[in-house]
Amino acid sequence: MTTQIEVTKNSIIGDVIKTVPGARQVIEKYFGGGCFTCPGINMETIAFGAAMHNMDPEKIVNEIKKLMEN
């Protein structure tokens, strides 16, 4: 049994990666691999990461939600 979380732009990146299979690849696609060595991953939100990388947080959230539907 897997724990489901609601993914929003305010979700913590580290929590999403731990609970949604495939989310790591989505985060890496948009933010690069540096996220995984940064301690901020456990307190920074998708919105914060998106702002730092000049991305639309909703695009990332929607892609992760698609993973959760499958």
CYANA upper distance limits for C-alpha pairs under 8 A (distance plus 0.5 A):
  2 THR  CA     19 THR  CA      8.05
  3 THR  CA     19 THR  CA      7.11
  4 GLN  CA     19 THR  CA      7.47
  4 GLN  CA     20 VAL  CA      8.27
  5 ILE  CA     16 VAL  CA      8.30
  5 ILE  CA     19 THR  CA      7.80
  6 GLU  CA     11 SER  CA      8.45
  7 VAL  CA     11 SER  CA      6.28
  7 VAL  CA     16 VAL  CA      7.62
  7 VAL  CA     61 VAL  CA      7.04
  7 VAL  CA     64 ILE  CA      8.13
  7 VAL  CA     65 LYS  CA      7.41
  8 THR  CA     46 ILE  CA      8.20
  8 THR  CA     58 GLU  CA      8.41
  8 THR  CA     61 VAL  CA      6.53
  9 LYS  CA     45 THR  CA      7.13
  9 LYS  CA     46 ILE  CA      5.52
  9 LYS  CA     47 ALA  CA      5.37
  9 LYS  CA     57 PRO  CA      6.28
  9 LYS  CA     58 GLU  CA      7.03
  9 LYS  CA     61 VAL  CA      6.78
 10 ASN  CA     45 THR  CA      5.67
 10 ASN  CA     46 ILE  CA      6.56
 10 ASN  CA     47 ALA  CA      6.56
 11 SER  CA     15 ASP  CA      7.85
 11 SER  CA     16 VAL  CA      7.44
 11 SER  CA     45 THR  CA      5.71
 11 SER  CA     46 ILE  CA      6.51
 12 ILE  CA     16 VAL  CA      6.92
 12 ILE  CA     41 ILE  CA      7.71
 12 ILE  CA     42 ASN  CA      6.92
 12 ILE  CA     43 MET  CA      6.41
 12 ILE  CA     44 GLU  CA      5.98
 12 ILE  CA     45 THR  CA      4.76
 12 ILE  CA     46 ILE  CA      6.84
 13 ILE  CA     17 ILE  CA      6.76
 13 ILE  CA     41 ILE  CA      6.06
 13 ILE  CA     42 ASN  CA      7.07
 13 ILE  CA     43 MET  CA      8.02
 13 ILE  CA     44 GLU  CA      6.74
 13 ILE  CA     45 THR  CA      6.00
 13 ILE  CA     46 ILE  CA      6.18
 14 GLY  CA     18 LYS  CA      6.73
 14 GLY  CA     41 ILE  CA      5.60
 14 GLY  CA     42 ASN  CA      5.30
 14 GLY  CA     43 MET  CA      8.02
 15 ASP  CA     19 THR  CA      6.72
 15 ASP  CA     42 ASN  CA      7.59
 16 VAL  CA     20 VAL  CA      6.17
 16 VAL  CA     23 ALA  CA      7.20
 17 ILE  CA     21 PRO  CA      7.70
 17 ILE  CA     22 GLY  CA      8.18
 17 ILE  CA     23 ALA  CA      5.74
 17 ILE  CA     24 ARG  CA      5.71
 20 VAL  CA     64 ILE  CA      8.21
 20 VAL  CA     67 LEU  CA      8.10
 20 VAL  CA     68 MET  CA      7.22
 21 PRO  CA     67 LEU  CA      7.92
 21 PRO  CA     68 MET  CA      8.33
 22 GLY  CA     26 VAL  CA      7.34
 22 GLY  CA     64 ILE  CA      8.36
 22 GLY  CA     67 LEU  CA      7.33
 23 ALA  CA     27 ILE  CA      6.72
 23 ALA  CA     64 ILE  CA      6.34
 23 ALA  CA     67 LEU  CA      7.99
 24 ARG  CA     28 GLU  CA      6.57
 25 GLN  CA     29 LYS  CA      6.51
 26 VAL  CA     30 TYR  CA      6.99
 26 VAL  CA     60 ILE  CA      7.70
 26 VAL  CA     63 GLU  CA      7.77
 26 VAL  CA     64 ILE  CA      7.41
 27 ILE  CA     31 PHE  CA      6.14
 27 ILE  CA     32 GLY  CA      7.60
 27 ILE  CA     60 ILE  CA      8.11
 28 GLU  CA     32 GLY  CA      4.87
 28 GLU  CA     33 GLY  CA      5.71
 28 GLU  CA     35 CYS  CA      8.00
 30 TYR  CA     53 HIS  CA      8.32
 30 TYR  CA     55 MET  CA      8.15
 30 TYR  CA     60 ILE  CA      8.13
 31 PHE  CA     35 CYS  CA      7.43
 31 PHE  CA     49 GLY  CA      7.71
 31 PHE  CA     50 ALA  CA      8.06
 31 PHE  CA     53 HIS  CA      6.86
 33 GLY  CA     37 THR  CA      8.38
 34 GLY  CA     38 CYS  CA      7.03
 35 CYS  CA     40 GLY  CA      8.42
 35 CYS  CA     41 ILE  CA      6.81
 36 PHE  CA     41 ILE  CA      7.51
 40 GLY  CA     44 GLU  CA      6.06
 41 ILE  CA     45 THR  CA      8.36
 44 GLU  CA     48 PHE  CA      6.62
 44 GLU  CA     49 GLY  CA      7.39
 45 THR  CA     49 GLY  CA      6.80
 46 ILE  CA     50 ALA  CA      6.46
 46 ILE  CA     57 PRO  CA      6.75
 46 ILE  CA     60 ILE  CA      8.34
 46 ILE  CA     61 VAL  CA      8.24
 47 ALA  CA     51 ALA  CA      6.62
 47 ALA  CA     57 PRO  CA      5.71
 48 PHE  CA     52 MET  CA      6.74
 49 GLY  CA     53 HIS  CA      6.76
 50 ALA  CA     54 ASN  CA      6.26
 50 ALA  CA     55 MET  CA      5.14
 50 ALA  CA     56 ASP  CA      6.58
 50 ALA  CA     57 PRO  CA      5.82
 51 ALA  CA     55 MET  CA      6.62
 51 ALA  CA     56 ASP  CA      8.19
 51 ALA  CA     57 PRO  CA      8.29
 56 ASP  CA     60 ILE  CA      7.52
 57 PRO  CA     61 VAL  CA      6.69
 58 GLU  CA     62 ASN  CA      6.42
 59 LYS  CA     63 GLU  CA      6.80
 60 ILE  CA     64 ILE  CA      6.82
 61 VAL  CA     65 LYS  CA      6.61
 62 ASN  CA     66 LYS  CA      6.76
 63 GLU  CA     67 LEU  CA      7.20
 64 ILE  CA     68 MET  CA      7.08
 65 LYS  CA     69 GLU  CA      6.96
 66 LYS  CA     70 ASN  CA      7.30
